[in-house]
């Protein structure tokens, strides 16, 4: 299972672990860990979640 940590709407960490791992996992730093389904596509550090469209957005690779 893929998990990402979100701080202020931005993914700051990403790990792959089983559910058993998170039963004993302790993280005292700010942010929330959420699961990411493989159907969501590639979600990594710097990605954001758009609740309106229910989609993960990748960071912009360069300024427009």
SEMARMAR-266751 format. One record per residue: residue number from 1; residue in three letters; x, y, z of N, C-alpha, C in turn. Coordinates in pm, 1 decimal. Layout:
@num=NUM, residu=ala, n_c1=X, n_c2=Y, n_c3=Z, ca_c1=X, ca_c2=Y, ca_c3=Z, c_c1=X, c_c2=Y, c_c3=Z
...
% end
This chain:
@num=1, residu=unk, n_c1=84.7, n_c2=-117.0, n_c3=0.0, ca_c1=0.0, ca_c2=0.0, ca_c3=0.0, c_c1=89.2, c_c2=123.3, c_c3=0.0
@num=2, residu=unk, n_c1=49.0, n_c2=224.6, n_c3=-71.6, ca_c1=122.5, ca_c2=350.8, ca_c3=-76.7, c_c1=61.4, c_c2=449.6, c_c3=21.0
@num=3, residu=unk, n_c1=146.1, n_c2=516.5, n_c3=95.1, ca_c1=102.8, ca_c2=619.1, ca_c3=189.5, c_c1=178.9, c_c2=747.1, c_c3=159.7
@num=4, residu=unk, n_c1=109.8, n_c2=860.2, n_c3=171.4, ca_c1=176.0, ca_c2=989.7, ca_c3=157.2, c_c1=140.6, c_c2=1076.0, c_c3=277.0
@num=5, residu=unk, n_c1=234.4, n_c2=1161.2, n_c3=314.0, ca_c1=211.6, ca_c2=1254.8, ca_c3=423.1, c_c1=182.9, c_c2=1390.9, c_c3=362.5
@num=6, residu=unk, n_c1=73.2, n_c2=1452.4, n_c3=408.3, ca_c1=31.2, ca_c2=1581.7, ca_c3=355.3, c_c1=46.8, c_c2=1687.5, c_c3=463.2
@num=7, residu=unk, n_c1=116.9, n_c2=1794.7, n_c3=427.5, ca_c1=131.3, ca_c2=1910.5, ca_c3=514.7, c_c1=87.5, c_c2=2032.9, c_c3=436.1
@num=8, residu=unk, n_c1=-13.2, n_c2=2102.8, n_c3=488.4, ca_c1=-66.4, ca_c2=2223.0, ca_c3=423.3, c_c1=-102.5, c_c2=2196.2, c_c3=277.3
@num=9, residu=unk, n_c1=-160.4, n_c2=2079.2, n_c3=251.1, ca_c1=-208.9, ca_c2=2044.7, ca_c3=118.3, c_c1=-105.0, c_c2=1991.6, c_c3=21.6
@num=10, residu=unk, n_c1=19.8, n_c2=1978.8, n_c3=65.8, ca_c1=126.8, ca_c2=1933.9, ca_c3=-22.4, c_c1=188.8, c_c2=1805.7, c_c3=33.0
@num=11, residu=unk, n_c1=213.9, n_c2=1709.9, n_c3=-56.8, ca_c1=277.7, ca_c2=1584.9, ca_c3=-16.8, c_c1=424.2, c_c2=1612.9, c_c3=16.8
@num=12, residu=unk, n_c1=464.0, n_c2=1573.4, n_c3=138.7, ca_c1=601.7, ca_c2=1596.7, ca_c3=182.4, c_c1=681.3, c_c2=1467.5, c_c3=196.7
@num=13, residu=unk, n_c1=611.2, n_c2=1353.9, n_c3=209.2, ca_c1=678.5, ca_c2=1224.4, ca_c3=220.6, c_c1=592.6, c_c2=1117.6, c_c3=154.8
@num=14, residu=unk, n_c1=656.1, n_c2=1011.8, n_c3=111.3, ca_c1=586.0, ca_c2=900.9, ca_c3=48.7, c_c1=655.2, c_c2=771.4, c_c3=88.4
@num=15, residu=unk, n_c1=575.8, n_c2=671.5, n_c3=130.3, ca_c1=633.6, ca_c2=541.0, ca_c3=163.5, c_c1=542.2, c_c2=430.2, c_c3=114.5
@num=16, residu=unk, n_c1=600.4, n_c2=313.0, n_c3=97.4, ca_c1=524.4, ca_c2=192.7, ca_c3=65.8, c_c1=537.4, c_c2=101.2, c_c3=186.1
@num=17, residu=unk, n_c1=423.3, n_c2=62.8, n_c3=243.6, ca_c1=423.3, ca_c2=-22.5, ca_c3=362.6, c_c1=291.7, c_c2=-98.3, c_c3=368.6
@num=18, residu=unk, n_c1=288.8, n_c2=-202.9, n_c3=450.6, ca_c1=162.0, ca_c2=-273.7, ca_c3=468.8, c_c1=85.0, c_c2=-210.4, c_c3=585.0
@num=19, residu=unk, n_c1=-41.5, n_c2=-244.4, n_c3=595.5, ca_c1=-127.9, ca_c2=-186.2, ca_c3=698.2, c_c1=-77.1, c_c2=-215.9, c_c3=838.6
@num=20, residu=unk, n_c1=-13.5, n_c2=-330.5, n_c3=857.5, ca_c1=41.0, ca_c2=-367.2, ca_c3=989.3, c_c1=146.1, c_c2=-265.7, c_c3=1035.0
@num=21, residu=unk, n_c1=223.6, n_c2=-216.4, n_c3=941.4, ca_c1=327.0, ca_c2=-118.1, ca_c3=973.9, c_c1=265.6, c_c2=4.9, c_c3=1039.5
@num=22, residu=unk, n_c1=154.1, n_c2=52.1, n_c3=985.6, ca_c1=92.0, ca_c2=174.0, ca_c3=1036.9, c_c1=18.6, c_c2=153.0, c_c3=1168.9
@num=23, residu=unk, n_c1=-2.8, n_c2=28.6, n_c3=1208.1, ca_c1=-63.6, ca_c2=4.6, ca_c3=1339.5, c_c1=31.8, c_c2=42.5, c_c3=1452.1
@num=24, residu=unk, n_c1=162.3, n_c2=33.8, n_c3=1426.4, ca_c1=261.1, ca_c2=65.4, ca_c3=1529.0, c_c1=346.8, c_c2=187.1, c_c3=1493.3
@num=25, residu=unk, n_c1=323.3, n_c2=246.0, n_c3=1379.4, ca_c1=401.2, ca_c2=360.7, ca_c3=1332.0, c_c1=371.0, c_c2=483.1, c_c3=1417.1
@num=26, residu=unk, n_c1=476.8, n_c2=549.7, n_c3=1462.8, ca_c1=460.6, ca_c2=672.4, ca_c3=1540.7, c_c1=531.6, c_c2=784.5, c_c3=1467.6
@num=27, residu=unk, n_c1=458.1, n_c2=889.9, n_c3=1438.6, ca_c1=513.7, ca_c2=1006.5, ca_c3=1371.5, c_c1=463.4, c_c2=1129.0, c_c3=1446.4
@num=28, residu=unk, n_c1=552.5, n_c2=1202.0, n_c3=1508.4, ca_c1=512.2, ca_c2=1317.4, ca_c3=1588.3, c_c1=525.3, c_c2=1449.5, c_c3=1512.8
@num=29, residu=unk, n_c1=569.3, n_c2=1444.1, n_c3=1388.0, ca_c1=581.7, ca_c2=1567.4, ca_c3=1310.4, c_c1=445.5, c_c2=1605.6, c_c3=1252.0
@num=30, residu=unk, n_c1=427.1, n_c2=1733.3, n_c3=1218.1, ca_c1=298.2, ca_c2=1778.6, ca_c3=1164.9, c_c1=262.8, c_c2=1710.4, c_c3=1033.1
@num=31, residu=unk, n_c1=134.7, n_c2=1701.9, n_c3=1005.9, ca_c1=86.9, ca_c2=1645.6, ca_c3=879.8, c_c1=1.8, c_c2=1522.4, c_c3=901.8
@num=32, residu=unk, n_c1=-63.9, n_c2=1480.5, n_c3=795.6, ca_c1=-152.7, ca_c2=1364.2, ca_c3=799.7, c_c1=-108.9, c_c2=1261.8, c_c3=695.9
@num=33, residu=unk, n_c1=-107.2, n_c2=1134.3, n_c3=736.9, ca_c1=-77.0, ca_c2=1025.1, ca_c3=644.7, c_c1=-207.3, c_c2=975.1, c_c3=582.9
@num=34, residu=unk, n_c1=-209.4, n_c2=959.7, n_c3=451.2, ca_c1=-326.4, ca_c2=907.1, ca_c3=381.1, c_c1=-281.8, c_c2=798.0, c_c3=284.2
@num=35, residu=unk, n_c1=-372.5, n_c2=707.3, n_c3=253.9, ca_c1=-342.1, ca_c2=602.2, ca_c3=156.8, c_c1=-366.4, c_c2=653.9, c_c3=16.3
@num=36, residu=unk, n_c1=-289.6, n_c2=601.5, n_c3=-75.9, ca_c1=-303.5, ca_c2=638.8, ca_c3=-216.7, c_c1=-325.9, c_c2=511.6, c_c3=-295.3
@num=37, residu=unk, n_c1=-433.4, n_c2=507.1, n_c3=-369.5, ca_c1=-466.6, ca_c2=391.5, ca_c3=-451.7, c_c1=-388.7, c_c2=399.1, c_c3=-582.8
@num=38, residu=unk, n_c1=-352.1, n_c2=285.5, n_c3=-637.2, ca_c1=-278.3, ca_c2=284.2, ca_c3=-763.4, c_c1=-359.5, c_c2=346.5, c_c3=-876.9
@num=39, residu=unk, n_c1=-491.6, n_c2=348.1, n_c3=-864.0, ca_c1=-576.4, ca_c2=410.3, ca_c3=-965.5, c_c1=-561.1, c_c2=562.0, c_c3=-965.8
@num=40, residu=unk, n_c1=-503.7, n_c2=617.2, n_c3=-857.0, ca_c1=-483.8, ca_c2=761.8, ca_c3=-848.5, c_c1=-368.7, c_c2=809.2, c_c3=-934.7
@num=41, residu=unk, n_c1=-291.8, n_c2=717.5, n_c3=-988.4, ca_c1=-176.5, ca_c2=754.1, ca_c3=-1069.1, c_c1=-54.0, c_c2=774.4, c_c3=-983.1
@num=42, residu=unk, n_c1=41.6, n_c2=847.7, n_c3=-1034.8, ca_c1=166.0, ca_c2=871.5, ca_c3=-962.1, c_c1=147.1, c_c2=990.0, c_c3=-868.6
@num=43, residu=unk, n_c1=165.8, n_c2=964.1, n_c3=-740.5, ca_c1=156.2, ca_c2=1068.1, ca_c3=-638.9, c_c1=287.6, c_c2=1068.0, c_c3=-563.4
@num=44, residu=unk, n_c1=355.4, n_c2=1179.7, n_c3=-564.0, ca_c1=484.5, ca_c2=1186.6, ca_c3=-497.4, c_c1=504.2, c_c2=1318.4, c_c3=-426.9
@num=45, residu=unk, n_c1=622.1, n_c2=1336.1, n_c3=-372.9, ca_c1=655.6, ca_c2=1458.4, ca_c3=-301.0, c_c1=632.6, c_c2=1578.8, c_c3=-392.5
@num=46, residu=unk, n_c1=563.5, n_c2=1678.0, n_c3=-339.7, ca_c1=531.6, ca_c2=1798.2, ca_c3=-416.2, c_c1=392.7, c_c2=1796.2, c_c3=-477.4
@num=47, residu=unk, n_c1=329.0, n_c2=1678.6, n_c3=-484.4, ca_c1=193.6, ca_c2=1668.7, ca_c3=-538.6, c_c1=94.5, c_c2=1734.2, c_c3=-442.9
@num=48, residu=unk, n_c1=-19.2, n_c2=1774.6, n_c3=-495.6, ca_c1=-127.0, ca_c2=1830.0, ca_c3=-414.4, c_c1=-255.4, c_c2=1755.9, c_c3=-447.8
@num=49, residu=unk, n_c1=-354.9, n_c2=1766.1, n_c3=-357.5, ca_c1=-484.1, ca_c2=1702.1, ca_c3=-380.8, c_c1=-587.7, c_c2=1810.2, c_c3=-405.5
@num=50, residu=unk, n_c1=-660.2, n_c2=1799.7, n_c3=-517.1, ca_c1=-767.2, ca_c2=1893.2, ca_c3=-548.8, c_c1=-898.6, c_c2=1827.1, c_c3=-511.7
@num=51, residu=unk, n_c1=-958.2, n_c2=1869.2, n_c3=-400.4, ca_c1=-1082.0, ca_c2=1808.9, ca_c3=-350.7, c_c1=-1199.8, c_c2=1835.1, c_c3=-444.1
@num=52, residu=unk, n_c1=-1198.9, n_c2=1946.8, n_c3=-514.1, ca_c1=-1308.0, ca_c2=1978.6, ca_c3=-605.8, c_c1=-1318.7, c_c2=1874.3, c_c3=-716.3
@num=53, residu=unk, n_c1=-1205.2, n_c2=1837.8, n_c3=-773.8, ca_c1=-1202.3, ca_c2=1741.3, ca_c3=-883.2, c_c1=-1169.1, c_c2=1599.4, c_c3=-836.4
@num=54, residu=unk, n_c1=-1137.6, n_c2=1585.1, n_c3=-706.9, ca_c1=-1099.4, ca_c2=1456.2, ca_c3=-648.7, c_c1=-984.7, c_c2=1393.8, c_c3=-726.0
@num=55, residu=unk, n_c1=-879.7, n_c2=1476.3, n_c3=-748.2, ca_c1=-763.5, ca_c2=1431.5, ca_c3=-824.0, c_c1=-635.0, c_c2=1479.6, c_c3=-757.2
@num=56, residu=unk, n_c1=-530.6, n_c2=1397.7, n_c3=-771.8, ca_c1=-397.2, ca_c2=1437.0, ca_c3=-729.8, c_c1=-333.8, c_c2=1514.2, c_c3=-843.8
@num=57, residu=unk, n_c1=-265.7, n_c2=1622.0, n_c3=-811.0, ca_c1=-200.9, ca_c2=1704.0, ca_c3=-912.0, c_c1=-50.4, c_c2=1701.8, c_c3=-890.6
@num=58, residu=unk, n_c1=23.4, n_c2=1677.3, n_c3=-997.5, ca_c1=169.2, ca_c2=1677.4, ca_c3=-989.8, c_c1=219.3, c_c2=1821.0, c_c3=-986.3
@num=59, residu=unk, n_c1=337.1, n_c2=1842.2, n_c3=-926.4, ca_c1=391.1, ca_c2=1978.4, ca_c3=-926.7, c_c1=425.4, c_c2=2022.7, c_c3=-1068.5
@num=60, residu=unk, n_c1=417.5, n_c2=2152.2, n_c3=-1090.5, ca_c1=451.3, ca_c2=2206.8, ca_c3=-1220.2, c_c1=602.7, c_c2=2195.6, c_c3=-1239.8
@num=61, residu=unk, n_c1=647.3, n_c2=2133.1, n_c3=-1349.9, ca_c1=790.6, ca_c2=2108.8, ca_c3=-1367.7, c_c1=873.3, c_c2=2235.0, c_c3=-1390.6
@num=62, residu=unk, n_c1=809.1, n_c2=2341.0, n_c3=-1441.1, ca_c1=880.1, ca_c2=2466.6, ca_c3=-1466.5, c_c1=776.6, c_c2=2578.7, c_c3=-1473.7
@num=63, residu=unk, n_c1=815.9, n_c2=2702.1, n_c3=-1450.3, ca_c1=720.2, ca_c2=2813.6, ca_c3=-1454.7, c_c1=663.3, c_c2=2832.7, c_c3=-1595.6
@num=64, residu=unk, n_c1=538.9, n_c2=2875.5, n_c3=-1601.7, ca_c1=476.3, ca_c2=2899.5, ca_c3=-1733.3, c_c1=521.7, c_c2=3032.3, c_c3=-1791.2
% end
